[in-house]
Amino acid sequence: MELAKVSRFGMNTRIVSGPNVAEKVTGEEVAALGGKKAFVVTDEGVVAAGLVQPITDSLTGQGMEFAVYDGVQPNPTTEVVDAGYTKLREAGCDSVVAIGGGSSIDAAKAIAVLVTNGGKILDYEGLNKFTELPAPLLAIPTTCGTGSEVTHGAVISDKKRRIKTIVAGVAIRPKVAILDPTLLVTLPSPITAATGLDALTHAIESYLSLAGTPLTDALSLGAVELIGQNLRRAVANNDLDALGDMLMASTMAGMAFANSRLGIIHAITDILGGMYDVPHGVACAILLPHAMRFNLIGAAGKFARIASAMGEITEWLTPLEAAEMAVDTVASLIYDLGLPTRLRDIGVEEDGFSTVVESGMKSPHIPVNPRRPTPDDLMSVLRQAY
């Protein structure tokens, strides 16, 4: 079936956004989903920052009991998910609230699957492997990067195989996403920068995807524009308006790529994360300019529009000059944010490149990349970024 002939767009998450909205509506939203006792999935850093207390107060205000599981770590493992499910059963919870970055939200999605299906999370590896609808899930992101609050997959690390695997299905999407920029104001600038580049990578790759449609293109390019206007300011001083726009951009990009897929960057970073446990947003930032240069000839017109969306004046340039400006503009943004620019600086080892390439070429993102890559092409991108 040709990609250009059939398109589908799905979105079954209700979005509530605004300053301080999480403490105001979380309890009533969980109650509306039928929850009686909520299992709050988060990490120790979010708890220490005081971000969980307003959420649990909101639950209490609705007369709802809750239990808190703060055992999530970056790139959550199968062990983290299975342990969370055990604690949920012990606490007798029937619904799940995720508060944190993409790791907490992905872990919560996986736990919600186990609530109604039982077993271990690897029993449901792949697409639509669970038979029962997951428990009601509400997601509250505290970073501006993954878009996991609106996507239909949970990315989980399997330490034994040194890979990231996915548990996916339309029903795994959170029923409600709450976008509250006040929850990001204490976020350290390097994390805002890294998660913002994750969102930008999602936006650019989904915009360039061969499976993109006018719907996903509008969301993707709109996200690029919001990120270009707001990420520097969000990193510089945690400006509340900028953080709100970054949250929205991240969600828009998530809505887009959940329907269009991504490209060679995520084909690579999905493998790097499993092998080296590297920060996903940082890995995306390192690879993004190199992958853009590789892909440029496959979608020069779209690259030119990316440059315009990021604020560059392109009307006096040829289409190819404008396309090249998009790459330079992204590289300048990464430089301004002070993010690493070499894979070697985040612990990636060159002798693992063959494994990365072999596995990366099997990614579902490869067929929709705007330029068809060979294994040698992926190797070249990795070496340029090393």
N, C-alpha and C positions, 0 to 999 in steps of 0.2 A: 504494500500500500504506500503510495507516494505521500511524503510529508505535506506537500502543498495542497493535497486534495481534501484532507479531512482535518478538522481542528475541534478541540474540545476545551472548554473552560469551566472549571469547577471552583466554587468558593462557598463553603458552608459555615464559616466562622463569623459571628457577629462581633463588630469592633466598636468599643467604647473608648473615647479618647478625651484627654484634657487634664490640666493640672489638678492634682489631688483627687482625681477621680477614683483611684484604687481604694482609698480608705472609705470613700463614700458609697461605692456600689458593689464591692466584691461580695459581701454577705448576701445581698438581695439577688445578685446574679447566680450565685451557687444555689441558693434556695429555689430560684426559678428553674434551675436544671434538675431539681428533684433531690438535691443533696441534703442529707441529714447530719452527717459527720464528715468533715473534710480532712483530707490528708495533704498537708502542705509540703511540697517538695522544693528544696532550696539548697544552698551551700552555706558553709560557716561564715564566709565573708559577707554575704548578704544579711545574715543574722546579726553579725557584729556591727554592720553599718546602720542597724536600727530599722531596716526596711520591712521586716516581717511583722513587727509589732502592730503597725496600723492595719495590716491585712487581717491578722487574727482578731484585732479589736472589732473590725467590721463583721467578721464571722460571729463573734460573740454578741454583737449588737442585733443579730438576727436570731439569737437564741440557739446558735449552732455550735456543737462541739467540734473539736479539731485535734489533730496530732501533727507535730512538725518533724520532718525528716530532713536533716541538714548534711547528709552524707555525700552529696553530689560533688564531684571534682571535675575539672576541665577534661573534655573528651571522656564522658562517663563510660564506665566499663560494664560488662555483663554482670559482674559481681555487685556493682553499685545498684543496678536495677533490681536484681534478684533479692538483695538485702532490703531494699526499700519495700518491695512487695511483701516480704515477710513481716516487716514492721507494720505495714498497713493492715494486714490480716490480724496481727496481734491487737491493734488498736480498734479494729472493727469499723473502719472507715468505708464509705460508699461512694465518695467522689474525690476528685483530685484538683488541687490548686498548685500551679507552678509559678514560682517567683524567682527570677534570676535571668542569667544569660541563656544562650541556646543549649548549653549542657543540661541545665536544670529542666528546661522545657522538654528536651528530648527524653531525658530520664523519666519525666512525669508521663509523657505519652506512652512510653514502654510499660510503665507501672500500670497505667490505666488499662492497657491491653490485658495484662496478667490478672487484674481484678476479676474480670468476667470470663477469662479463658483458662486461667490456671497454668501450671507448669513453669518452665524456665523461659527466659526471653528468647534464647536461640531457637526454641521450638517454632518461632514465628518469623524467622529470618526470611526476608524477601517481600514480595508483594501479595497482599490479601491472603496471608497464610492463617490468620485468625478467623474464627467462624462467628463468634459472639461480638456484639457491639462493645467497644471499650466503655469503661465507667465515664460518667460526665467529667469533662476536663475544662478548666479555665486557666488561661495563661497570662502572666503579667511579666513582660520582658523588662529587665533592668539594664540592658545594653542595647545598642542601636545597630545590630549587625546581622543576626542570623535569619530573621524572618520566620523562625520556627513556629511562632504563634499562629501562622496561617498555612503552614505546609503539611503535607500528608505523609511525612516520614520521620522516623526517630533514628538518628545516627548513633550507634553504640560501638564502642571499641571492644574487640575480642583480643585480650592480651596473649592468649595461647597461640593464636594464628597471626598475631601482629597485624591485624587489619581492622578497618572500620567497616562494620556491616550495617544494614538498614532493615528496620521493621516498618513496613509501609502499607498504606491503604487509605482510601478516602475517609473512612470513619475515624481514623486516628487524629484528624485535625481537631484542635481545641474547639469547643462549641462557642466560647467567648474569648476574645483577646482584649485586654485592658491596656491602653497605651497612656502612661502617666509620666510625663517628663520630669516631675519632681523626684522620681525614684532614681534618676540618673545624675543628679547634681553633685553627688559625692563620689561619682565614678572617677578613678584616676585617669588623667589625660592619656597615658599610653594605651589604656584599654578602650577609651572612647575612640582613639585614632585607629586602633587595630580593628575594632568591630565596625567602625565606619567604612574602612576599606573592604571588609567582608561584604557589606551592603553594596558598595560601589561595584565590586566584582560581580555580585549577583545581578545588579542592574545592567551592567555592560554585557555580560555573557548572555543573559536572557534576551536582551535587545538584539544581539547578533545571531541568536539561535535560528537555525533553519526551520524550526518548528514554531517560531514566533507568529503571532497574528496581530492585527490592529489593536486588539484588546491588550495583549501582553506588551506590545511595543509602546502603547501609551503609558502603561504603568511603569515600564522600565525606564523610558526616557524622562518621564516625570520624576522618577527617583534620582536619576543622574543629575537633573537640574537642582533638586532640593539639596543633594549632597554637595554639589559644587558651590552652592550659595551658603551652606551652613556648617560644613564639617570643620573648617579651620576655626570658626568662632566657637563652636562647641568644645573643641580641644583647648583653645586658648583660655577660656574663662568659664566654662560650664554654663554658658548663656542659656536660660530656660527656654526661650523661644527657639533657639537653634537646636537644642536637644529635642524639643517637640517635633520640629521638622525632620530631624534625623530619625526619630522613632517612626514617623509616618513613612519616610523614604525606605527604611528597612522593611516595613510591612508591605509596602507597595512592591518592592523588589521580590519579596517572598511570594506574593500573590502571582507575580509574573513567572518566576522560574518554576514554581510548582506546576505550571501549565505548559511551559516551553522547554524545560530542562536548561542546562548550562553549556559548558564547553570544555576546552582542554585544561583550563586552570583547575577546575574541580575534578576532572579526571586524574590529575596529578596530586592535588592536595588531599583528596580522599585517601590516597595510598600513603602519602607522606605522614599524615596524621596517625595512621595505624602503626607505621613502622617506627616513627621517632617521637610521637606524642608532642608535636610542635603546635604552637598556637595557630589556629586555623586562619584567623584574619591576617596575621603577620605573614604567613606563607602565601596567602592570596596577594598581599601587597608586594611581596618580592617578585612574584611571577607575573603580575598583571602587565607591566610595560612590555615585557618580552613576549608574552602571548599576544598582546595587541599588535605588536610589530609583525608577528608571524601571520596573524589573521587579516591584516589590513587589506591585502589585495582581494580578499573574498567578499568584502563589504565596505568599500571605500565611501560610498554615499552615506551609510549609517555612521561610519567613523566621523565624517564631516559634521553630521548632526549632533554627535556626542560632544564635539568641540564647541559647537554653538550652545548646547545645553549647559556646558560648564562655564559659560560666560565669555568665550573667546569671540572676537570679531572676525568673521570669515568671509564676508561678502566680497572682498577684493582678491580672494585666493582662488586658485583652481581647486576642484574637488579633491585631488590627490594631496595638494598642499594643506587643505583643511583637515583631511584625514590624518595626515602626519602630525598636525598640530594637536589632535586629540591625544595621541601617545605622549607627546611632550608635556601637555597639560596635566595628564595623570601622573607622570613622573615628577613634575614640579610639586604637585600636591603631596605625594609621598615624601618628598624631600622636606617640605615645609613642616610636616607632622613629625619628623624625626624618627620614622620607622626604619627598621633594618632593611637593607637592600641586597643582601647576599644570603643564600641558603646556608652557607657554611657558618654564618654567625648565629644560627638558631639550632645548631646541632645536627643538621642533615649531613650524611656521609656520602661522598661521591661513589664509593664502591657499591652503594645500594641502588644506583640509578637504573641498572638493567632490570631489577625487580620492579621498580616503579614504572618503567616503560612497559614492561610485559603486562603488568596488571592494569595499568592505565589505559592501554589500548582496548581493553575489554569493557570499559566504562560505557554506560548508556548515554553519557554526554558526548562521546566521540562522534556518533552519526549526525548530530545536529550542529556541530561546530562549523562555522562559516567557511573554513578552509579545511579540506580533507587532510588529516595528518598521517604520516607514516611513523613507524617506530623511531626512525632516525630524526624526524622532526621533533618528537617529544624529547629525545635525548639532547638535541641541540638547544631547545628551550631551557632544559634543566642546566645544561653546562653554562649557558649565558647567565643564568640566574645564580650560579654557584659562586 
